[in-house]
Amino acid sequence: MTDVHTPERTVPTRASRLRRHGLRWAALIALSAGGWALGESIGLTAAGLFAALIVAAALAVTGWGPSRVPHPLGKLAQGVLASAVGLMVHRETIAALGSLWVPVVSIAAATLVISVAAGALLALHRDVDAVTGSLAMTAGGATGLVAMARELGGDDRIVAVVQYLRVALVVVSMPMIVTFGFRADTGTGTATATDGGAEWYVALPFLALFIVGGTAVASLLRLPAPATLGPLAVSAGFELGGWSDAVSVPPILMTAALILIGWQAGLAFDRASLRAIGRILPYAALLTLLVGAACAGLGILLAHLTGASLLEAYLATTPGGLAAVLAVSASTSSNVTFVAAAQVLRLVIMLITTPIMAKAFAHFSSRRRRA
């Protein structure tokens, strides 16, 4: 008889698997760094996150990307972002509101209600659950909401796309509205210089305390998204108490955190999720425009309640793009302190209340399904 030889299947060795894994990470890092540099050169908001999200999604869909971001790195990125937000809660900025804090907080609460309503409408779509809808439509704190989405049980891919659709619409439309709607001269003002913060070796121990200590306390208290709410609360408390003056998140660490968050969402993409997001996007874009129009209406109300100009009130209630808002505010000689205080206060309110409301939505939805 003639022996029939079947071709042997080559089993990848451990070394070849490690080499392939290393090449995938190298490609992800190199392409993300290139995209970040390009985004920075054209002034793109959150360039690191945008670039990392797009690159990671492209590699994941084509099968050339790593499987996922290690869990501890994702938690660390959440803590860095939350600490950066907490350190923005300066005593001087909040004190500058004076007697205006009641209408400012009321307008922020109204913005939250509008966001919740828009999230509930988005959740009517068959591809979106209640938690994802509420996180995706929240007007503010895009990076923080994307970071905590998976931990809260939402789809961070949808949250990332819808949140950054909102940021893109705000950043693109705001300069045109300010220039042509308000007829503002954007060349007369100058941005004020800010302190560079402490050296990185002074800031790192503070950040470690905020992230490790805050996450541990929030976990003990069983707060939702402890890796975000814990560092946010501790860093804001230190800042308000005057114990962390001149401490800031080193820019390279902030960029790394944004890139990690982008990778975390992007690597979860596949062809089915892309099709689902394509179905959602027109609906989400319409809701985003409606939220923006409602926030503009709240700006008119804020101007009436506080005596601020319509331009300042519009900038104070713009739903996102904090860095761009402050830059435009400074370039138009507006009251930057008022705009910054209103924006930061709304941002903190959104990041604190949205996880709690998302958990409530999830609980209510599960009870309805069981019923």
N, C-alpha and C positions, 0 to 999 in steps of 0.2 A: 504493500500500500504506500501511496505517496503521502508524506506528512504535509499537512496543510498548516502553514504558519500564519497566525493572526498577528497583526501589528500590535505591539505592546503600547499601552497608554503610558505616556510620560507623566510621572507623578512629580509635581513641583517640589523641589527641596525646600527646606526651611530658609536656606540662604537666598534662593530665588524669590521666595515669597516676601522676604524682608526687603530685598532689592526693589521688587516691584512696588511694594508699599512705600518705600522711601522715595522712589521716583514720582509717585502720585502726589505725595506731600510736597516734594520739591517743585513740581509743576504748579500746584495750587498756590504755594507761597510766592513763587516768582511772578506768576500772572497777576495775582492779587496786588503785589507790591507795584507792578507796572501800572495797573489800573488805578491804584491809589495815587501814584505820582501824577498820572494824567488828570485825574479828577481834581487834585489840589491845584494843578497849573491853570485850570479853567474856573476855579473858585466854586466847585461843587460842594454843597452842604453834606457833611458826613461822608466824605469821599471814600474813606476806608471801608465803611459798611456797604455802600453801594457797589464798589468794585468787588469786594469779597463775595457779596450775595450773587452777583451776576456770574463771576468766574466759577464759584462753587456749584451753582445750579447748572451751568453749561457742562462742567466736568462730570457732575453726577448723572445727568441725563444721557451723556455719551458713554458712561461706564468707565471714565478715566479718573474719577475722583476717589479720595479715601471714603471709607464707609460713614464715618461720623467724627465729630469733635469729641475728644475725651471729656467725660462728665465734669471732672474737677475744673478743667479749663473754662468750661461754660459757666460754672458757678462763679469762678474768679472774675470773669468778664462782667457778669451781672453786678458783682460787688463793686468793681471799679466804677462802672457807670453810675450806680446808685450813690456812691461816695461823692462823685463829681457833682451830682445834682444837689446833695445835701450841703456841700460846701458853697453853693451859690446862694444859700439863705443867709445873707449878710444882715447883721443887725441894722446897719445904716440904711440899707435898701428898704427893709420892712418898716423901719421907723419913719422913713420919708413919706409913707402913705398918710401918716398922721390920722386925722379924723375921716379919711377917705377909705379906710380898710373895710368898713361895712359894705358900701356899694361894690367895692372891688371883689370881695369874697362872694357877695350875692351874685354878681355877674359870672364869676367862676363856677358857682354852683349851678347857675342856669345853663352854662356851657356843658357841664357834666350831664344835666338832664337831656339836653339836645343830643349829646353823644350817645347816651343810653337808648334814646328813641331810635336814632339812626342804626345803632347796633342791632336792636330788635327787628328793624325792618330788613337789615342785611341777613339776619338769621332765618328769615322766611325763605331764603333761597335754599334749595335742596342740598347744595354742596357746603353749606355753612351751618355750624352748630351755634348755640347761644353764647358760649364762652368766646369762641373765635369772633363772632359778630361784635360783641361788646368791646373786645380788645382792639379789633381792627378799626372801629369807628371812633375811638376815644380821641378827642382833639387835643393832643399834646403828649409829649414824652414818648416819641416813636421808638427810640432806641431801647428805652427801658421796657416798654410794652412788648417789643419783639423778644427781648431777652427773657422775660418771664412767661411768655405765652405757653411754651411747652410744659413748664413746671405747673401751670394752672390747668393743664388739660386741653389747651387750644391748639390750633394748627398754626405753627409759627410761620409757615410758608405764606399762607393767606394773609396773616397779620402783617408780615413784612412788606408784601406787595402793596396792600391797601394803605398801610401807614405811610410808605414812602411815595405812593401816588399822591396822597394828601400833601406831604411836605413839598414835593415837586410842584404841584399846582400853586401852593402858597408862595414858594420862592420865585416862581416864574411870573405870577400875576401881581404880586405886591409892588414891585418897583414901577410897573406900568400904571397901577391904580393910584399910587402916590404921585407919580409925575403928571399923568393926564387927568385923573379924577380930582385930585386935590390941588393941582397946579403948583405943586411944591417944588422949590429950587433945591436940588440935591447936591449942589456944589458949594454951599455956603458954610455948612457945619463941619466940624472936625471931631473925630472920635477922641475921647479922652484916654490917656495912657493908663494902663493898669499895672499893678505890681506883678512881677513875674512869679511871686510865691517863693517858698523856701527851696533850698537845694533838694535834689531828689533823695539824698541819703537822710535828710530830715523828714521829708514827706512820707517815705516808705513805712516807717514804724507806725505813723498815724493811720495810714491806709490799712496796714495789717490789723490794727486794733479795730478800725471801723468794720472791716469785712469779716474777720474771724469772730470778734466779740458781738457785732450786730447780728450776724447770721445765727450764732448760738443762742442769743437771747430771744430772737424772733422764733426760732424753732421750739424753744422751751414754752413760749407763749402760744404756740400753734397758730401763728399768723400765716396767712396765705403768702406765697412767694417770699419766704424768709431771706433768701439770698439777695433780694432787692430791698424789701421794706426794712430789714434790720440795719444794714449799712446806711441806708438813707436816713433813718431816724437818729442813729448814733452820730453820724457826721454832721447833720443839721444841729443836733444838740450841742456838740462841741463848738460849732461855728457860732451859734447864738450865745453860748456861754463865754465866748472869747478865749477858749482854750486851744484853738487851732488857727490863730491869726497867721496870715501869710502862707498857710499850707494849701497846696493845690495839687491836683493829679498831674504828674509829669506828662507832657504832650505825647511822648512816644508810648507810654503805658496806655493812655487814652486811645490812641490810634490802634494799638494791639487789641484792646478790648472790643472796639468797633469791628475790627476785622474778624475776631473770633465769633462775635454775634452773627455777622454776615455769613461766615462759614457754616455755623450751626443751622441756620435756616436754609441756606443754599444746598447743602449736601443732602437734605431730606427730599429734594425734588426728584420726580420721575416723570415719565411721559403722561401718566394718568393725572398727576397733580397739575401739570401744565395745562392740560385740557380743561380741568375743573376751574382753574384760575381764569382761563380765557373766557369761560362762561360767566364767571362772577364779575369780571372787570367792568363791563359797561354799567351794570347795576351799581357797583361800588363807586364808580366815577360820578354817577348822577347823585348818589347820596352824599358824596364828599363835597360836591358843588353846593348842595342844599345846606349842608352844615356850615360851609364858608359863608353863604348868604345870611344864615341865621346869626352867625357870630358878628357879621357886619352890622346887623340890626341891633344886637346887644351893644355894639360900640356906640351907636347913636344914643341908646339909653344911658350908657356909662358917661358920655359927654354931658348929658342933661343932669345926671345925678352929681357929678363931681366938678363941673365947670371946666373940665379939660377941653381942648380943641377937638374937633371931629377927627383930625388927623392923628392926634395922640391917642384918642380913644380907639380908633381903628387899629393902630399899631398894637395897643395894649390887649386887644381881643382877637388879633389874628391867630387862627388855630394852627400854630406850629411854626417851624423855622426860626427858632429863638435867635440864633446868631445873625441871620439875615435881618430880622426885625430890629435888633439893636443897632446894626450897622446902618440901616436906612434911617432909623430914629436919630442917630448921631449926625448923619449927613444932611438932615433937614432942620437942624437946630431945634428939634422937639425936646420935650422934657424926658430925657433918657432915663432918669431915676424913676419917674412914675411908670413909664412903659416897662422897664426892667422889673420893678416890684410887682406889677400886675401879672406879667408873664411868668415870673418865677413862682409866685403864689399859686397861680393856676396850674402850673406844671407839677408842683408838689402835691396839690389837692388831687390831681388826676392820678398820679402814681400811687398815692396812698389808698384812695377809695376804689379805683378800678379793680384791683385784685379781689377786694372784698365783694364787690358787686358781681364780678365774674363767677366767684364761688357760689354766690347766692343764685345766680342764673342757672348754674350747673345743677344745683340741688333742686331748684324748682322744676327744671326740665326733666330730671330723673324721676321726680315724683309724678309728673304728668304722664311720662311713659309707663310707669308702673300702674297708674290708675287706668 
